[in-house]
């Protein structure tokens, strides 16, 4: 089993954090994992993405060209990666910022108003966590509980007050994936 995931958006949307959280959850399950960040020099507001490769065997090459799953948090990311997801894969779209629908019928596309949902629960910066919950549920790579444990273990001290809200965001995202 090997899953290759791209998480992409603007700098400041938490794409790298979501990828790190996923990587920690995968590693805690005893799987092999790579996490590679990529961002432009602009940082906040510029392009940001990361790749996560998870496997039950050693990972030969951490490069991802045709992901089995992707989270796209903005329109430029949708345009860049929606067509790259492998047939049978999962695409999680932040429909709050992506007005277009994925027309592909060979993948499972989840259009979730993640930014709007995050605002409703009190923190618009949790859209990344909502989409990560949806991705986890849709792919089965990790459980919501695995992500909650990774959050509890790795959330920086300065953000600990947001732990319960992050848990809520993960569960909301998981519910969106049915």
N, C-alpha and C positions, 0 to 999 in steps of 0.2 A: 504494500500500500504506500503510495506517495501522493500527497496533495501539495499543489503549488498555488499560492494565494498572493494576489496583489491588493494592496489597500492604498487608495490614491485620493488626493484632494488638494486644497490650498494649504500652505503652511499656516499653522495655528488651528487647524481643524482636528488635530490629534491623530493624524494618520500613523505617525511613527509610534506613538503610545499604544494605539490599538494593536499594531503589529507586535510590539514588545509583549504586551499582555497575552496575546495569542501564543507567542513563542514560549513564554513562561508556562502557560497551561499545558502546552504540548509536551514540553520537557518534563514537567511533573508527572506526566502519564508514562514516562519512560521511553518516549519516542525520540528519534534523532530530529534535530531542527536547525534551520539556519534562519537568520533575520538580517536583511540587508536594507539599510535606509538609503534614500536618494532624495536630495532636495536641491533647489536652485539657490543661488547666492542671496536671493531676496529674503529667504526664510518666511516670516509671517506674511501671508498673502501671495507668496510665490508658489511654484509647484512643489509638492511634497508627496512622496510615496515610499512604500517599502514592500519588500517581498518576504514571504514566509514559506519555507519548504519544510514539510513534515513527512517523516517516513519511518517505517518500522525497520528499515535497513539503512546502512551508511549512505549518506547523500554524496553522489559523485560530483555533481555540479550544482551550485546554488542559483544559477541563472534561470530566470523564468521568462519564457517567450509566449507560451500558450498556457495560461493559468487554468487550473481546474475550478477556481473560484476567484471572484473579485468583489471588493467593496469600492464603489465610486461615490464620492461625497460631493462632487461638483460637475458641471457640464463639460469642462475640458477633459476631465478624467473619464467620463462616460464616453465621449467621442474617441478617446485614445484606447480604451480597454474593452468596451462592450463587445466588439467584434473578435477580440482575441481569446475570449473564454472558450475552452474546449467544448465540443458537443457533449451534452450530459452534465455540464458544469452548472455553477450557481453564480448569479450576478445580483448583488445587493445594491440598489440604487437609492440615494437620498433624494426622493422626489420633491422635497422642499426646495432644492436648488437645481434640480434637473427636470426641466419641463417636458422632455421627450420621453417616450416609452420605448423600451426595447422590443423590437418586433420579431426577434429570433424565436423560433419555436423548438429549437434543439437544445435549449438550456432552460433552467428555471430562473426566471427574473423576478425578483421581489422589489417592488416599488414601495418604499416606506418613507413617509414624511418625517424623517428622523429629526431634522432641525425643529420643526413645529412641535413634535412630541417632546423633545428635550426642553423647549421653552415652556410647555405645559406643565412639566414636572419641576420646573424651577431653575434650570441651568442649560442654556442653549449650547454650551460646550460639550454636552454629553451625546450629541448626535453620533459621534464615532462609536461610543459604547453601545448605543442602541443598535446600530448596524452590525456591530461585532456579535451581539447576542443573536441577531437574525442569522448571520453567517454560521455561527456555531450550531444552531438548531437545524439549519437547512443542510449542512454538510455532514453533521454527526462527527466531525473531527474531535471536538471536545464537547463536554456538557457545560451548561450554564454554571453548574456548581464548580467545575474545574476553573472557569474564568473568575468566579467569585473568590476562590481560594488564591488564585494568582494575584488578584487585586489586593486581597488582605495581606498577602506576603510581600508585595512589591510596590504598593502605592506609597509615594513619598510622604514623609511625616507632615509636610505643609498642606497636603491634600486629604489627610485622614478624616477630616470633618465631612468630606464628601463621599465616604465609603458607602454608607447606606443608600445614598442617591445613585451611586454607580451600580450598586446591586439592583436597584429598581429599574435602572435603564437597561441593564443586561436582560432582565426578565421581560420587560416590555418588548424588547427586540426579539427575544425568543418567541414570544406570543405572536408576533407578526409573521413568523415563518411557519406557524401552525404546527 
